[in-house]
Amino acid sequence: MDLDELAKARAAYDAEMRRDAQPDSARARVERAGPVVRQTASALGWNGVVWSDLDAGTADAEIAAQVAYFSGRGASEFEWKLYGHDGPADLGDRLRAAGLVPEPPETLMVGRVSELAGLPVEPPEGIALRVVTDEAGVDLMMEVHARAFGTGRPRIRELMLDLLREEPDSIAAVVAMAGDTPVSAARMEMRPGTSFAGLWGGGTVSEWRGRGIYRLLVAHRARIAAELGIPYLQVDASADSRPILERLGFGVLGVTVPYIWPRTQV
């Protein structure tokens, strides 16, 4: 992807997935509050700011307003998802001054579905793919995430169950099985009318890494996106995932940092 295409993709991403964001489930709500777009959900749902249009004169007041809003709702935490091209240039410093704490940065990456759908999808020896359609499948995914990432993910479990029950066409999830043992898992989330399908999860237990399973799960989801006419896959890539995705043809749109409030919850 050349620089011109990447610039157009970033502009489309900002417009479709941030400024005009849709709720990530039927139980969530997205609203525009002046120069900020935020999502509110239940305690187990994702609460946070997805887009802002701030400058040096408005940033501190808007940060304080969002802290007051989410704390007033009784939220145990919320996330301000900061992108490197968001203004003002010192917005991260201002978020920290207000008590929000940055988590490790991630690289926002996109890839063309038309190319990624052509990747080989033959599973490595001993691996079979299981499509997730029910709670039992979700629990297999959670088992993988706990082993791969070292932590439970109750919010993700709740989100997936909600989507499978209420919006099954908006999610595609899969588990790589070695016999009866889940060893890798990933999901794809799709919102109506957008150009991007989001790839999430992608965790593989340590003893099965380096065998092509991550690439297999990307290709599997790309083929689903191709059938649906979605032009781009999007990933918030960790430092471990970025080089793999670059080899597969993904391009970089920028860097995003999750800022979490309050400090005591981090």
Residue, then its C-alpha position, 0 to 999 in steps of 0.5 A: m500500500d503506497l502513502d496515498e492509499l494509506a492516507k485515504a484509508r486513515a481518513a476513512y477509518d477516522a470518519e467511519m470507525r471513530r467520528d461516526a462510530q457505531p456501538d460495539s454491541a446492542r447493549a452499548r450506546v455511542e453519542r456525540a458530546g460536543p467535540v467528543v464521541r464516546q461509547t457507554a455500556s454496562a460495567l462489563g462493556w467497553n466505556g470510553v472516548v473513540w474520537s475527539d476534535l480538540d485544541a490547546g484551548t479546549a482539551d483540558a476542559e473536555i478531558a475533565a468533562q469526560v472524567a466527570y461523565f464516566s465517574g458520574r455513571g459509576a463506571s469502574e474505569f473508562e478508556w480514552k483511545l488516543y491516536g498519534h494524529d489527534g490534537p493537540a500534540d500534547l494530548g497524551d500529557r494532558l490525559r496523564a495530568a488528569g489521572l489517566v494512565p497509558e497502556p502499551p502503544e499499539t500500531l494501527m494497521v490495515g490490509r487489503v482484503s482482496e490480497l489477504a483472502g488469497l493467503p494459504v489456508e491449509p492448517p498446520e499438521g495436527i490443527a483443525l479450525r472450529v467456528v465459534t457459534d455458541e457459549a462452549g466455543v466462546d469458553l474455548m476462546m477464553e481458555v486460549h486467551a488465558r494461556a496465551f496472554g496470562t489473564g482472563r478477559p470477562r469483558i470480551r467473553e460478555l461482548m462475544l456472547d452478546l454479539l452471538r445472541e443478538e447480532p450474529d452477522s457482526i462477528a466471526a470467531v474461530v478456534a484452532m484445535a489440536g485434537d481436543t485442546p484449543v491452542s489459538a483463537a481469534r475473532m473479527e468484528m464487522r459493523p454495517g456500512t463500514s469499509f473495515a473489519g476489525l481483527w481481534g484476539g489472535g492469541t496462540v499458546s506458546e508451544w504452538r507459536g511459529r507454525g503459521i497458525y496466526r497467518l491461518l487465522v488472518a486468512h480465514r477471516a479475510r476470506i469471510a470479509a471478501e465474501l461480504g465485500i469488505p475492502y479492508l482488515q484493521v488491527d491494533a497490533s502489538a509489538d509481537s504481531r506487527p512484524i507478522l502483519e507487515r510480512l502479510g502486507f498490512g500497512v501502518l496508519g499510525v500508533t494508538v495508545p489506550y489511556i485508562w482512568p482511574r489510576t487505581q484500576v490499572 
